Structure formats: C-alpha cells, structure tokens
C-alpha cells in the first residue's frame, strides 16, 4: 500500500507544516492562502476566483499564488490535490473502510457526478451576486483544515458529519459527487502530464482496480485497450496501481497513443 502510505505522509506533513509556527516556520497560513519560506505565495485558485467575483478586485500576491498552484496542478499533477493534500480525503477513505469491514448497507441515494460542476458554477454565481466568496465561506475543507492546524474543536463535528454521510448515505458522495473544489481541479487538470497508463496486453480483467477507484468511470479502457486515463476526474491516488497484480497500470508523464498495445 505504498501510495496510501505516501498520501497519508504528505497530508500529515502539510498539516504539520501549517501548524508549526515561529520565526523559522516553512509554511504559514492555510490551504486558501499561505506563504512558503516567507517568499513564495500560494493561493487556492478557486478561492481567489470567488474573492474576485465577490469584490471585483484582486490582490497581486494572491493572483501570483493562484497562478502558481494552477500551473502546478493544471500542467503536471491534475486533480492530485484531492487525494494527496485535501484533509477530507482520509475521512471519506475511513468511512469506506468502515462500511466494507462492517458490511453496512447504505441508504440508496442517487446523485449524478456532474452535480459537483453545478455546485461549482453556483458557487461562482453566488459569489458575484452576494458579494462574498460563497463556497469558501462555508467550506468544510477549510473548517477541518483550520481546526486541525489551529487546535480548535469545531472541525470534529464537521468531520463526523462527513464521515456519517459517506458511511451511511452514499459511497464517496462528498468527494466524487458534491465537492465543487474537486470539480474545479477536474476541469483545470484535464490535460495534466501525470496520468495513469493502462497496458491491455498485461490485463487479466480481474476488475480490482474498478472496485477501489473513487472515480471508476475514468478506467473505461480496462480490459479493452491500452490507453492513458485522460479524464481530469482522476485523482492520481494510485489505488488502481496498488491492487493490480498484473502490472497493467502505472503512472506515466507521457500520454501514449490510446490505440498502442503494450507487451
């Protein structure tokens, strides 16, 4: 489970860097706006866009920080934020683990995956209409992250609510269907270089990858043809690679021809 361990180390490490205050702190602020080494601004581009629509003004430092993050994920990492950085990811992963281990039957709730894009658009519209950053003002991501790094307790109730929703109501409902930030990174990271590559000649069609993938629709090519996962909805979590005993899936920085076969 190398990717799972790596993701947890990265997530815990980022929270620890934010929590570590003092003159020699490496990372100051939070996931919405921060400063690396007191020199490099880092900003959530979705949050900055909401703030701009709400005020029709933009801070140069925030803009530079947003552009840096947008280039990082848009050109290279895709939607990796959701699996490797977001503090909600361990919560929903834990919910899925508990549900499987206890054999729980969840309430049947059908929520289309495109709902996150509707909420994304609604967040931007409301930011403009209400003159406040709509999603950022109520973001459960921000509540949990700031609660952990600043040592407050409000985040615990939010975390339990999210855990309960994904345990008893809908599998991966929060991250894969409802989160507008996930939708934002899915759109902006559509053409990112880092991709999961499928090698059809090695695949034995066990479908284990489809069972563990939080966005199983992106693995449409499994058992059919060699192709890269070109959907921006892939979180680059590496779960499919971990469970594949045929070495039919791996990370690649190159988008090979989808019709090419691999031996």
C-alpha positions in Angstrom: 0.0 0.0 0.0 2.8 2.3 -0.9 0.7 5.1 -2.4 -1.7 5.0 0.5 1.1 5.5 3.0 2.7 8.1 0.8 -0.6 10.1 0.6 -1.0 10.0 4.4 2.6 11.1 5.0 2.1 14.0 2.6 -1.3 15.0 4.1 0.0 14.8 7.6 3.2 16.6 6.7 1.4 19.5 5.1 -0.8 19.9 8.2 2.2 19.8 10.4 4.0 22.5 8.4 1.0 24.7 8.7 0.7 24.0 12.4 4.4 24.7 13.0 4.6 28.4 13.9 7.5 30.6 14.8 10.3 32.5 13.2 11.5 29.6 11.2 8.2 28.3 10.0 8.3 26.9 6.5 4.7 27.3 5.6 2.4 30.0 7.0 -1.3 30.4 6.5 -3.8 27.7 5.4 -4.8 25.9 2.2 -6.7 29.0 0.9 -3.8 31.4 1.2 -0.3 30.8 2.5 3.4 31.8 2.2 6.2 29.4 1.6 9.6 30.3 3.2 8.1 33.8 3.7 8.7 34.5 0.0 6.5 32.3 -2.3 2.8 33.0 -2.2 0.5 30.0 -2.5 -3.3 30.5 -3.1 -6.2 28.3 -3.8 -7.2 29.4 -7.3 -10.9 28.6 -6.8 -10.9 30.7 -3.6 -9.2 33.6 -5.4 -11.7 33.4 -8.2 -14.6 33.6 -5.7 -13.0 36.5 -3.9 -12.5 38.3 -7.2 -16.1 37.8 -8.3 -17.3 39.0 -4.9 -15.2 42.1 -4.8 -14.2 42.7 -8.4 -10.7 43.3 -7.0 -7.7 41.1 -6.8 -4.5 41.2 -4.7 -1.4 40.8 -6.8 0.2 38.4 -4.3 -3.0 36.3 -4.2 -3.1 36.2 -8.0 0.6 35.1 -8.3 -0.1 32.4 -5.7 -3.2 31.2 -7.5 -1.3 31.1 -10.9 1.5 29.0 -9.3 -0.9 26.5 -8.0 -3.0 26.4 -11.2 0.1 25.7 -13.3 1.3 23.0 -10.8 -1.9 21.1 -11.0 -3.1 22.1 -14.4 0.1 21.2 -16.2 1.6 18.4 -14.1 -0.4 16.9 -11.2 -4.1 17.1 -12.4 -6.6 16.5 -9.6 -3.9 15.2 -7.2 -4.9 17.8 -4.6 -8.0 15.7 -3.7 -6.1 12.5 -2.9 -2.7 13.9 -1.7 -3.4 17.2 0.0 -7.1 17.6 1.0 -7.8 16.8 4.7 -11.2 15.4 3.8 -9.7 12.5 1.9 -8.6 10.5 5.0 -12.1 11.0 6.4 -14.0 9.6 3.4 -11.4 6.8 3.0 -12.0 5.8 6.6 -15.8 5.8 6.0 -15.4 3.5 3.1 -13.1 1.2 5.1 -15.6 1.0 8.0 -18.5 0.3 5.7 -16.7 -2.5 4.0 -15.4 -4.1 7.2 -18.8 -4.0 8.9 -20.7 -4.9 5.8 -23.0 -1.9 6.3 -25.8 -1.2 3.8 -26.1 2.5 3.0 -29.2 4.4 2.1 -29.7 4.3 -1.7 -29.1 7.9 -2.8 -28.5 8.6 -6.5 -26.6 11.8 -7.0 -25.1 12.4 -10.5 -21.4 13.1 -10.7 -22.0 16.2 -12.6 -23.6 17.7 -9.6 -20.2 19.0 -8.5 -20.0 21.1 -11.6 -23.4 22.5 -11.0 -22.3 23.4 -7.5 -19.1 24.9 -8.9 -21.0 27.2 -11.2 -23.4 28.0 -8.4 -20.6 29.0 -6.1 -19.2 31.4 -8.6 -22.6 32.9 -9.4 -23.5 33.4 -5.8 -20.0 34.9 -5.1 -20.8 37.6 -7.6 -24.5 38.1 -6.6 -23.9 38.0 -2.8 -20.5 39.8 -2.9 -18.9 37.2 -0.8 -16.9 34.0 -1.6 -19.8 31.6 -1.5 -18.1 28.2 -1.1 -15.1 29.5 0.7 -17.4 31.0 3.4 -18.9 27.6 4.2 -16.1 25.2 3.0 -15.9 22.1 5.1 -12.4 21.7 3.8 -11.4 24.9 5.3 -13.2 24.2 8.6 -11.4 20.9 9.0 -8.0 22.1 8.0 -8.0 25.3 10.0 -9.4 23.4 13.0 -6.6 20.9 12.9 -3.7 23.4 12.4 -5.1 26.0 14.9 -6.2 23.4 17.5 -9.9 24.3 17.7 -12.6 21.7 18.1 -15.3 22.8 15.7 -13.8 20.7 12.9 -14.6 17.5 14.8 -18.3 17.8 14.4 -17.9 18.6 10.7 -15.6 15.6 10.3 -18.1 13.3 12.0 -20.9 14.6 9.7 -18.9 13.9 6.6 -17.9 10.5 7.9 -21.5 9.7 8.6 -22.7 10.8 5.2 -20.1 8.7 3.3 -20.7 5.7 5.7 -24.4 5.5 5.7 -25.8 7.6 2.8 -23.5 7.5 -0.3 -20.3 5.9 -1.2 -17.7 8.7 -2.0 -20.7 11.1 -2.1 -18.8 14.1 -0.8 -15.7 14.0 -2.9 -16.9 12.3 -6.1 -20.3 13.9 -6.4 -20.7 17.1 -4.4 -17.4 18.9 -3.9 -17.1 22.0 -6.2 -13.4 22.3 -5.4 -12.9 18.8 -6.8 -14.8 19.8 -9.8 -12.6 22.8 -10.3 -9.4 20.7 -10.2 -11.0 18.1 -12.5 -11.6 20.8 -15.1 -8.3 22.6 -14.7 -6.3 19.4 -14.6 -7.8 17.8 -17.7 -4.6 18.0 -19.7 -2.0 17.5 -16.9 1.0 15.4 -17.8 0.9 12.9 -15.0 -1.5 10.2 -15.9 -2.4 6.6 -15.1 -1.5 4.3 -18.1 -3.2 1.1 -18.8 -1.4 -1.8 -20.6 -4.1 -4.0 -22.2 -1.8 -6.9 -23.0 -1.0 -7.4 -19.3 -4.5 -7.0 -18.0 -6.3 -10.2 -16.9 -9.6 -8.4 -16.4 -9.8 -9.0 -12.6 -11.5 -5.6 -12.2 -9.9 -5.0 -8.8 -8.9 -1.5 -10.0 -12.6 -0.7 -10.7 -13.6 -1.8 -7.2 -11.2 0.6 -5.5 -11.1 3.6 -7.8 -13.0 6.6 -6.4 -13.8 7.7 -9.9 -14.2 4.3 -11.6 -15.6 5.9 -14.8 -12.2 7.1 -15.7 -11.0 3.5 -16.1 -13.3 2.8 -19.1 -10.4 1.2 -21.0 -9.6 -1.6 -18.5 -9.7 -4.9 -20.3 -10.5 -3.2 -23.6 -7.4 -1.3 -24.9 -4.2 0.3 -23.9 -4.7 3.9 -23.1 -3.9 6.7 -20.7 -6.6 8.0 -18.3 -7.3 11.3 -19.9 -10.2 12.3 -17.7 -9.5 15.2 -15.4 -11.6 13.5 -12.7 -8.8 11.0 -11.9 -7.3 11.9 -8.5 -3.9 10.2 -9.1 -4.4 8.4 -5.8 -2.6 5.3 -7.1 -5.2 2.8 -5.7 -5.7 1.1 -9.0 -1.9 0.7 -9.4 -1.6 -0.8 -5.8 -4.2 -3.5 -6.3 -3.2 -4.5 -9.9 -1.2 -7.7 -9.6 -0.6 -7.8 -13.4 1.4 -4.6 -13.6 -1.2 -3.4 -16.1 -1.4 0.1 -14.6 1.2 2.6 -13.7 1.9 6.3 -13.6 3.3 8.0 -16.7 4.3 11.5 -17.6 3.6 10.8 -21.3 0.2 10.4 -23.0 0.9 7.5 -25.3 -1.3 6.8 -28.3 -4.5 5.2 -26.9 -4.5 2.5 -29.6 -1.0 1.4 -29.0 -0.6 -2.1 -27.4 2.0 -2.8 -24.7 3.6 -6.2 -24.1 
